[in-house]
């Protein structure tokens, strides 16, 4: 941990990625232990379709705040696995909606108890740290600030204004 303390904010993104990889890895192991063929990366699409059973890829990408291409690739992958189907509108062939297959609905039902347990485990974890609510609020505020001004812009501004700053150790 000395390295991370010493590097401080320079490794902020790396620490978040490491934490994310730990969470996702543990959750994928849990699905496997429970005998559920499911990947944590599928969660966002399953979650939104569980709340609104038929959406276009554009609606999915907007809801998840991701690119159309990323949403389309994930939908295609889940379609290939027989969990989702893309239905063409009867009146307009250009309009397509994504929905669960019967197999996808069954899988959605299987993951529901895991998601409830995950949510409760996260509440427990955040309560242990004492700063859980502040952490979630800080993440939201950081995401909003980066949406207003990306990190690269901030770094370039610092480079321009601090051309003669001291060197890092």
C-alpha positions as CSV (number, residue, x, y, z in Angstrom):
1,X,0.0,0.0,0.0
2,X,3.0,2.3,0.3
3,X,3.1,2.8,-3.4
4,X,-0.5,3.9,-3.5
5,X,-0.1,6.3,-0.6
6,X,3.0,7.8,-2.2
7,X,1.5,8.1,-5.7
8,X,-1.7,9.5,-4.3
9,X,-4.0,11.0,-6.8
10,X,-1.8,9.9,-9.7
11,X,-3.1,6.4,-9.3
12,X,-6.8,7.3,-8.6
13,X,-8.0,5.7,-11.9
14,X,-5.9,2.7,-11.4
15,X,-7.3,2.1,-7.9
16,X,-10.8,2.5,-9.1
17,X,-10.2,0.0,-12.0
18,X,-8.6,-2.5,-9.5
19,X,-11.5,-2.1,-7.2
20,X,-13.9,-2.6,-10.1
21,X,-12.1,-5.7,-11.3
22,X,-12.2,-7.1,-7.8
23,X,-15.9,-6.6,-7.5
24,X,-16.7,-7.9,-11.0
25,X,-14.4,-10.9,-10.6
26,X,-16.0,-11.9,-7.3
27,X,-19.5,-11.5,-8.7
28,X,-18.7,-13.6,-11.7
29,X,-17.3,-16.3,-9.4
30,X,-20.5,-16.1,-7.4
31,X,-22.7,-16.6,-10.5
32,X,-20.6,-19.6,-11.4
33,X,-20.9,-21.0,-7.8
34,X,-24.6,-20.6,-8.0
35,X,-24.8,-22.5,-11.3
36,X,-26.0,-19.4,-13.2
37,X,-24.6,-18.9,-16.6
38,X,-24.4,-15.1,-16.3
39,X,-21.7,-12.4,-16.5
40,X,-21.5,-9.2,-14.6
41,X,-21.1,-7.3,-17.9
42,X,-24.6,-8.3,-18.9
43,X,-26.1,-6.8,-15.8
44,X,-27.0,-3.3,-17.3
45,X,-28.9,-4.7,-20.2
46,X,-30.7,-7.3,-18.1
47,X,-31.5,-4.6,-15.5
48,X,-33.0,-2.1,-17.9
49,X,-35.0,-4.8,-19.8
50,X,-36.2,-6.1,-16.5
51,X,-37.7,-2.7,-15.8
52,X,-38.9,-2.0,-19.3
53,X,-39.4,-5.2,-21.3
54,X,-38.9,-3.8,-24.9
55,X,-36.4,-1.1,-25.8
56,X,-34.5,-0.1,-28.9
57,X,-30.8,-0.3,-28.9
58,X,-30.8,3.6,-29.0
59,X,-32.9,3.6,-25.8
60,X,-30.7,1.1,-24.1
61,X,-27.5,3.1,-25.0
62,X,-29.1,6.3,-23.8
63,X,-30.3,4.7,-20.5
64,X,-26.9,3.2,-19.9
65,X,-25.1,6.4,-21.0
66,X,-22.9,4.3,-23.4
67,X,-22.2,4.3,-27.1
68,X,-24.7,2.9,-29.5
69,X,-22.0,0.6,-30.7
70,X,-21.2,-0.8,-27.3
71,X,-24.9,-1.4,-26.6
72,X,-25.4,-3.0,-30.0
73,X,-22.4,-5.3,-29.4
74,X,-23.7,-6.5,-26.0
75,X,-27.2,-7.0,-27.4
76,X,-25.7,-9.1,-30.3
77,X,-23.7,-11.2,-27.8
78,X,-26.8,-11.8,-25.7
79,X,-28.8,-12.6,-28.8
80,X,-26.2,-15.1,-29.9
81,X,-26.5,-16.8,-26.4
82,X,-30.3,-17.0,-26.9
83,X,-31.1,-14.6,-24.1
84,X,-32.4,-11.7,-26.1
85,X,-34.2,-11.3,-29.4
86,X,-34.6,-8.3,-31.6
87,X,-38.2,-7.8,-32.9
88,X,-38.9,-5.7,-36.0
89,X,-41.9,-3.4,-35.8
90,X,-44.8,-4.7,-37.9
91,X,-45.6,-1.2,-39.3
92,X,-42.1,0.1,-39.7
93,X,-39.2,-2.2,-40.6
94,X,-36.7,0.4,-39.5
95,X,-37.9,0.2,-35.9
96,X,-36.6,-2.7,-33.8
97,X,-37.1,-3.5,-30.2
98,X,-34.9,-5.7,-27.9
99,X,-36.6,-8.0,-25.5
100,X,-35.9,-11.2,-23.5
101,X,-36.4,-14.6,-25.0
102,X,-38.1,-17.2,-22.8
103,X,-34.6,-18.4,-21.8
104,X,-33.6,-14.8,-21.1
105,X,-36.7,-14.3,-18.8
106,X,-35.8,-17.5,-17.0
107,X,-32.2,-16.3,-16.5
108,X,-33.5,-12.9,-15.3
109,X,-35.5,-14.7,-12.7
110,X,-32.4,-16.7,-11.6
111,X,-30.2,-13.6,-11.1
112,X,-32.8,-11.6,-9.1
113,X,-31.9,-13.3,-5.7
114,X,-28.2,-12.7,-6.5
115,X,-28.8,-9.0,-7.2
116,X,-30.8,-8.6,-3.9
117,X,-28.0,-10.4,-2.0
118,X,-25.4,-8.2,-3.8
119,X,-27.3,-5.0,-2.9
120,X,-27.5,-6.1,0.8
121,X,-23.8,-7.1,0.8
122,X,-22.9,-3.7,-0.7
123,X,-24.9,-1.9,2.0
124,X,-23.1,-4.0,4.6
125,X,-19.7,-3.2,3.1
126,X,-20.4,0.5,2.9
127,X,-21.7,0.6,6.5
128,X,-18.4,-1.0,7.6
129,X,-16.4,1.7,6.0
130,X,-18.4,4.5,7.7
131,X,-18.2,6.7,4.6
132,X,-20.4,4.7,2.2
133,X,-23.0,7.3,1.5
134,X,-20.3,9.9,1.0
135,X,-18.5,7.6,-1.4
136,X,-21.5,7.2,-3.6
137,X,-22.2,10.9,-3.5
138,X,-18.6,11.7,-4.3
139,X,-18.7,9.2,-7.3
140,X,-21.8,10.9,-8.6
141,X,-20.3,14.4,-8.2
142,X,-17.0,13.2,-9.9
143,X,-19.0,11.7,-12.8
144,X,-21.0,14.9,-13.2
145,X,-17.9,17.1,-13.1
146,X,-16.1,14.9,-15.7
147,X,-19.2,15.1,-17.9
148,X,-18.9,18.9,-17.8
149,X,-15.1,18.9,-18.4
150,X,-13.2,15.8,-19.3
151,X,-10.0,14.9,-17.5
152,X,-7.9,15.4,-20.6
153,X,-9.1,19.1,-20.8
154,X,-8.2,19.6,-17.1
155,X,-4.7,18.1,-17.6
156,X,-4.1,20.2,-20.7
157,X,-5.2,23.3,-18.8
158,X,-2.8,22.5,-16.0
159,X,0.0,21.9,-18.4
160,X,-0.6,25.3,-20.0
161,X,-0.8,27.2,-16.8
162,X,1.9,25.4,-14.9
163,X,4.6,24.9,-17.5
164,X,7.3,25.6,-14.9
165,X,5.9,23.6,-12.0
166,X,8.1,21.5,-9.8
167,X,9.0,18.0,-10.9
168,X,7.3,15.0,-9.3
169,X,9.5,13.0,-6.9
